[in-house]
């Protein structure tokens, strides 16, 4: 059964409007023609995500999100998305955005990665940002 689940690891956190957020992510996946099997969002601290970054990606820097694709089929969405709540909060402050808005951007960013979007070069980043903006607009309409 297709499912989106929210967890917290090493912190206490629940995303705002979890039902609406799950429905939104399902809509994003449908619009992108993905097939949702199972998607976990794990909210954690900077230190927890840094340890994952070091262990699995060999990076020694803080990040707001790490996405693991656990599917064998490129059209199937099955993965784990780790989000540092501390980093999202710091980024929102730096960008002078509301925390909830920045959190939703990061949430959809992870889903877009699982849908095949990349952001390593400028043209990919621009497309990713365009998709994020479009789907943030969709969230407001739900």
C-alpha positions in Angstrom: 0.0 0.0 0.0 1.4 3.4 -1.0 2.3 5.5 2.1 4.0 8.6 3.2 5.1 8.7 6.8 6.7 11.3 9.0 9.2 10.4 11.8 11.5 12.4 14.0 15.0 11.2 15.0 16.9 12.7 18.0 14.4 15.6 18.2 10.7 16.1 18.8 9.1 17.5 15.7 5.9 17.2 13.7 5.4 18.9 10.4 2.6 21.4 10.2 -0.6 20.1 8.6 0.6 16.6 8.1 -2.5 15.3 6.3 -2.5 18.2 3.9 1.3 17.7 3.4 0.9 14.0 2.6 -1.9 14.7 0.2 0.2 17.4 -1.5 3.2 15.1 -1.9 1.0 12.5 -3.4 -0.4 15.0 -5.9 3.2 16.1 -6.8 4.1 12.4 -7.5 1.0 11.9 -9.6 1.5 15.0 -11.6 5.1 13.9 -12.3 3.8 10.4 -13.3 5.6 8.7 -10.5 4.3 5.6 -8.7 4.4 6.0 -4.9 5.2 2.8 -3.0 6.6 4.2 0.3 8.2 7.4 1.3 9.6 8.3 4.8 10.4 11.8 5.9 12.7 11.8 8.9 13.1 15.1 10.7 16.3 15.4 12.7 19.0 17.7 14.1 22.0 19.2 12.3 24.3 16.8 14.1 22.3 13.7 13.1 22.2 14.7 9.5 25.9 15.6 9.5 26.7 12.1 10.7 24.7 10.7 7.8 26.4 13.0 5.4 29.8 11.9 6.6 29.0 8.2 6.7 27.1 7.8 3.4 28.2 10.7 1.2 31.7 11.4 2.7 30.8 15.1 3.1 31.8 17.0 6.2 29.3 19.9 5.8 25.9 20.7 7.2 23.0 20.3 4.9 19.3 20.7 5.1 18.3 17.5 3.3 19.6 14.1 2.2 17.5 11.8 0.0 18.0 8.1 -0.3 16.3 6.4 -3.3 15.4 2.8 -2.2 13.6 1.8 -5.4 14.8 -0.5 -8.1 12.6 1.1 -10.8 13.0 4.7 -11.9 9.3 5.2 -12.1 8.7 4.0 -8.5 9.0 6.3 -5.5 10.4 4.5 -2.5 12.8 6.3 -0.3 13.9 8.0 2.9 14.3 11.8 3.1 16.2 13.1 6.1 15.6 16.8 6.9 17.5 18.9 9.4 14.9 21.1 11.1 17.7 23.2 12.5 19.2 23.9 9.1 15.8 24.6 7.6 15.1 27.1 10.4 18.5 28.8 9.9 18.0 29.0 6.1 14.5 30.5 6.6 15.9 33.1 8.9 18.8 33.9 6.5 16.5 34.1 3.5 13.9 36.0 5.6 11.2 33.4 4.8 8.6 31.8 7.1 9.8 28.5 8.5 6.8 26.6 7.2 7.4 27.9 3.7 11.0 26.9 3.7 10.2 23.5 5.2 7.6 22.8 2.4 10.3 23.8 -0.2 12.7 21.3 1.3 10.0 18.6 1.6 9.1 18.9 -2.1 12.8 19.2 -3.1 13.4 15.7 -1.7 10.4 14.3 -3.5 11.6 15.9 -6.8 15.0 14.2 -6.3 13.2 10.8 -6.1 11.3 11.8 -9.2 14.6 12.1 -11.1 15.3 15.9 -10.9 18.9 16.9 -10.1 20.5 20.2 -9.0 24.2 19.9 -9.5 24.5 22.4 -12.4 22.9 25.8 -13.0 20.4 24.6 -15.6 19.3 21.7 -13.3 19.0 24.0 -10.3 16.8 26.4 -12.3 14.5 23.6 -13.3 14.3 22.3 -9.8 13.5 25.8 -8.4 10.8 26.2 -11.1 9.2 22.9 -10.1 9.5 23.7 -6.4 7.7 27.1 -7.0 5.0 25.4 -9.0 4.3 22.8 -6.4 4.4 25.3 -3.5 1.7 27.1 -5.4 -0.3 23.8 -5.6 0.0 23.4 -1.9 -1.6 26.7 -1.3 -4.5 25.7 -3.5 -5.2 22.4 -1.7 
